[in-house]
């Protein structure tokens, strides 16, 4: 029954995608982050839903070429395009070329669809719908995991959907944390009281789920993000009080096993998992230095490479860091491009916030830019300890900032033109009166 429902929903969306490419983007976002096909148990798992949705979306973009928005060519998008191209270079020089294709194609499709999304999103309404899709796709697991955490008293960990970027409890926790600021933006923009309350409940449950994952990196990211959320908020007093109330409640509610695990942050030298990550970081650094500026490709987490480049050749781990993952796989140039995307996105957010300050008609853009920055900080801090370099969500948040800037720029230009015409009309009337 599950297979039939999942297949009907996803395949049934194809005709709508062909009529409107924006729908294709929303379906792709939900498919890539929520992974609804993983709810199936049987034959539906073998259907290539991702390829079908992506293909239908691309075809729809070509069919409705006149409805496309101009591609916003700026520092962010240029960095994204070059990064997309660069991740295809290092696999050509891989130590293990047989393991490259699946990993490269997955990362390539994600980056490509984000860029294509910039062609079909261009209005405030579309930005708002995309934000809802992003928040709910991750929030589904946050809300479900939050209820589970409360019901079990935090004694069991929260896990994500199988065969996805967020299957691991640590990865899921970071994704959930990044969704919290998106729900805050949606709460600020909501008109109906029940929507505001629902977004508030989602924020609380997502925070509970992140804590219930027992991820130490997520806790560090949550602290950093909460600080910035307070700083960026329009209601600092209320947010500050809520944070101060939440801190003791967390320590009271969570079990001793959670406290014991979080306490290892201060004694990482005695933790085998933490030392394994550091060993993987050194391996990535040494490999990047030896293969400057290319890196070793996606398939570098193999015994022979650890034996060659790691301090401890027998402690084989994934990178467990977005920075060292990109460094080891794509070299120093790849890391520079990766950092450039998010640094430029941060500056884009600053521009939107400055340009919309005091503008009630653009308050939505001000709030969204601020909350997107909060989400990026969560990714930057939590990602330092997790291998989520190619996860969809942060790149879509960057894309949202790009489109918000374009919308704000057009609104400001239109307002300036109207003011100029208005002033010209008044001046002409005065001159006529004097004559």
N, C-alpha and C positions, 0 to 999 in steps of 0.2 A: 504493500500500500504506500509506504514512504517513497519508494522508487517512482511510482506512478505520479504522486503529487509533485515531487521535485522535478521530474521530467516535463510534466504538463506546464508547470509555472515557468521554467526556464525556456523550453521550446516555444511555449505560447507567447513569450515576449518578443520573438523574432519579427513577426509582422509589425508590431508597434515600433521596434527599432528601425525597421526599414522605412517607416513613415516619418520618424523623427530621430536623428542621430543622438540628440541629447539623452533620450531614453536609453539608448545603447550604452552611453557612458555610465548612467546610473546603475544599469544592470551589471555592467562590468565591475563597477566599484563594489557592489553588493556581492557579486560572485567571487571577486578576488580577496575580499576581507572577511566577509561573513562565512564564505565557503558552504553555501546551503547544500551543495551536492554531497557533502560529507554526511548529511543526515540520512542519505539513502544507504541501504544495506546490501543491495544486490546488483542487478543488471544496470541500473542507472549510473553506477560508479564508472562504468566503462565508456560512457558517452563523453566525447570531448566538448563539454559545455563551453569552456573558455575559448576554444578556437571558433566555435559557432557564434558566440556573442561578439568576439572581436572582429570576425569576418563580416558579420552583419552590420556592425557599427561602421567599419571602414567603407563598406559598400554604400551605406546610407549617406555617409559624408560625401561620397562622390556623386550620388544621385541628387542630393540637395546641395550642390556646390554653391548656389546663390544664397543659401541661408547661412553659410559659414561666416564666422567672424574673422577679421584680419589677424593673422598670427602675430602676437606681441613679441617682436624681436627686441630683446634687451639683454642686460648682463646676466640675468637669471636664466633665461631660456637659451642663450648662447652657451652658457656653462652646462646646461642640461643636455643640449645637443652634442657638444663635444664629449661629455662624459659618456653618453650613449654610444658614441663611436669608439671611444677609447677602451671601453670594457670588451670590445671585440678584438683589440690588438693583442693583449697579453695571452689570451687562449691560443693564439697562433704560435707562441713560443713556450707552450706549456710543457712541464715535465711529464704530465700524464694526459695527453690529448684525448685519450679514450673517455675520460671523465668530464670533458669540458662541455659538450653539446647541451645536455639537459640543464645544467646550471646556467650557462650563458643564455639559452633561449628563454628561460624563465625570467631572468633579470631584464633582458632586452624587451620582451613583450610588455612588462610593467612600465618601463621607461617610455616606450613608444606610445602606449595608450595614454599616459599622462600628458605627453606632448600633443597628441591628437585631441585630447580633451580641451585644450586651449582653443581649438577651432569651433567648439560647439557650446562653450559657456561664455556669455558676454553680457548678461543682465543681472540685476540684483536678485530677481526672482530665481533665476537659475543657480546663482551662487548659494542662495538660501537652501534650495532643494538639494544641491550637492553636499552642503554641510550637514543637512539632516541625514542623507545617505551615509556619509562617513561616520557620523556620531552613532547612528543606530546599528550600523554593521558591526562596530566594535562594542557598542553599548549593550547589544544583545547578550554577549558573554559576560560583560561587566555586571549587568543587572541580575542575570542568572547566577553568576558566581558570587555576587554580593548576598543574595538570598541564601545560597548554599553556605557561605561563610558564617552568616548570622545563625543559621539553623544548626551548624556543627560546632559553633563556638570557636571557629578558626583553627580547629585541630587537624583538619584535612586540607590539602592544597587544592587550588583551583587550576584546572588545565584547559587548554584550548582545543579547537577542532583538529582531528588527526590529519596528517599529510599537508599541513599548512605552515606558514611562517610563524604563526602564533600558537602552535601546538604545545610548545614548552611552557611551563608555568611562568618562567622569567620573562619570556617574550610576550606572553599574553598580558602580564602585569604592566609592561611598558606601554603596550598598545592601549590598554584600558586607561592608563593615566593620561595618555595623549588625548583621549576622547573627553575627559572631564572639562577642559576649557571650551570645547566645542558645545557641550551641553549648556555651559554658562552663557555663551553667546546666544544660543537659542532661547534660553530662559529670559535674557534681557530683551529679546525682540518679540517674545510671545505676547499676544494680546489677551488671550483667554486665560483665566486663572488656573484652570485645570492643567493647561499645558505648562505654565510656569511651575506648578507644583510637581508635575511629572518630571520635568527636567531637573528640579532640585532633588527629587528622590533618586533619579538616575545618577546624579553626581555622588550622592551619599553611598549608594550601592556599588558604584564603580570603584570608589575609594576602598570600600570594605573588601571587594574582590581582589584589588591589587594587594592589599595587606594579607588577604587569605591565601595568596599565591606563595607567601613566605619567601619572596624574592628580595634579597638585600639591595640589589641594584635599583629595584623599583622603589624601595623605601627612600633611598638617597635622592632619586629623581622626584619623588613625591614631595620631599622637603623643599627641594630647589624650586619646584613648580608652584608649590603653595606660597612660597615667599614672593615669587614674581606675580602670582595671581592677586595677592593682596596689593602689591605695588601698582599693578595695572588696573585695578578695579575702580569703578566709579563710586563704590560703597565701601570704602576702606574700613570704616568702623565696624560695620556688620560682618564683613569677611574676617576681620581680625578677631572679633569676638567668637565667631564660629570656629576658627582655627584653634584658639586658646581653649575652647570647650572640648574640641575633638581630641586634642593631644592626651589629656589624662584618661578620657574614655577609651582610647585605643589601648593604652597600657593596662587598663583594668579589664577590658573585654578579651584581649588576646591571651591564649594559653601560654604556659611556661615554655613549651617547645618553640613557640614563635619568638619569645624573648631570648631564649638561648641561641637561636639561629641568628637573630639580629645583632646580638652582642659580639658575634665573631667578626663584625666589621672592624672592630678595634684591634682584633688579634688575628689579622689575616695571615701573618707569617706561620701560624699554627694550623691553618686550614688548608687541607690538601686541594680542594677545589680552587681556592684563590691562587695558590702557588702554581697550579696547573695552568691557569689563565695567564699568569705572568710568564710562564715558560713559553706559552703559545705566542705571547706578544713579542718576546725576544726572537722567536723563530721567524715571525713576520718581519721584524726589523732587519734581522741578518739577511733574510732572503731578498728583501727590497734593496738593501745595500749591495748585495752581490749581483742583482739583476737590474740595477739602476738604468733608466727610470721606468722599466716595463713592469716588473713584478713577475709572479709565477703562474698567473691564471687562476681560475676558480678552484681547480682540483689540487690544492697544495697541502691538504691535511692528510698526508700519507706518511707511513713509517720512514721511508727513505729520505724524505725531506726533513723530517724532524731529526733523524740521525745526522743529517748534514748541517742543519742550521740551528737546532735548538740546544740550549744548555743541558737539558735532560732529554735525551733522545727517546726514552721509553715512556715519557708522559705526554701522550698524544691527545691534543684537545683542538676543538674548533677555536677560532680567534677570540670569541667572547668579547668583542669590541668592534663597533662599527668602524672605528678609525684604523685599528690594526688589521681588520679584515680587508678593507680597501687597500691599505698599504701593502700587505703581503700579496694580494691577488693582482693589483693593478699598479703597484709602484708609487713612487713619490708624485708623479704627475697625476695619477688617478686620485690620490688623496687630496692633492691641491684642487682638482676639479670638484671633487665631492664636497670639500669644505666651502669652496666658492659658492656653490648652489645655496647653501643654508646661510652663509654670511650675507650674500646678496639679498636673500629673502628677508633676513632680519632688517636690513637697511630699507628694503621696500616697505616693510611694516612700519618702520619709523616715519617714512615719508607720508604714508597714509594717515598716521596718527597726527602728525604735525599739520597736514593739509586740511584735516577735517575738524580740528580743534575749534570748539565753539559753534559748529555748524549743526543745528538740530536736524536738518534734512539729510545729513551724512553721518549721523550718530551711529547708524548700523555698521557703516564701514569702519568707523573708529573702534567700535567694540570688537568687530571681527578681527581686525588687524592685531589688536592687543591680545586677544585670546589665541590667535594663531601663533603669536610670538611665545606665549606661555607654553603652548603645545610643543613648539620647536625646542624650547629649553628643556622640557621633559625628555624629549628624544635625545638631545645632545648630552645630557647628564646620564640618563639611564642607559643610553646606547654605548657609553664608554665601557660597559661591562657585558654587552650582549651582541650577538652576531645578527643584526637586523639591518644591514646596509642597503638591502634592495626591497624592503618591505614597502607596500603601496602607500600606506597612510601618510607618512611625512612628506612624500613627493606631491601628493594631492593637496596637502596643506600649503605647500609652496605654490602650487598652481592656483589655489584660491587667492593667495596674496597677489599673485601676478594679475589676475583678472580684476580683483578689487581695485588695484591701482589704476588699471585702464578705465574702469567705470568712474572712479573718482576724478581722474584726469579729464575725462569727457564732460562730466558734470560741472567741474570748475571752469572749463573752457566755455561751456555753454552759458554759465552764469555770468562770466566776464563779458561775453559778447552781448548778452541782454542788457547788462549794466551800461555798457558803452553806447548801445542804441538808445537806452533810456536817457542817459546824460546828454547825448546828442540831440534828442528830441526836445528836452527841456531848454537846452542852450538855444536851439533854433527858435523856440517860442518866445524866450526872453528878448532875443534880438529883434524878432518881428514886432514885439510889443513896443520896444524902444523906438523903432523906426516909425 
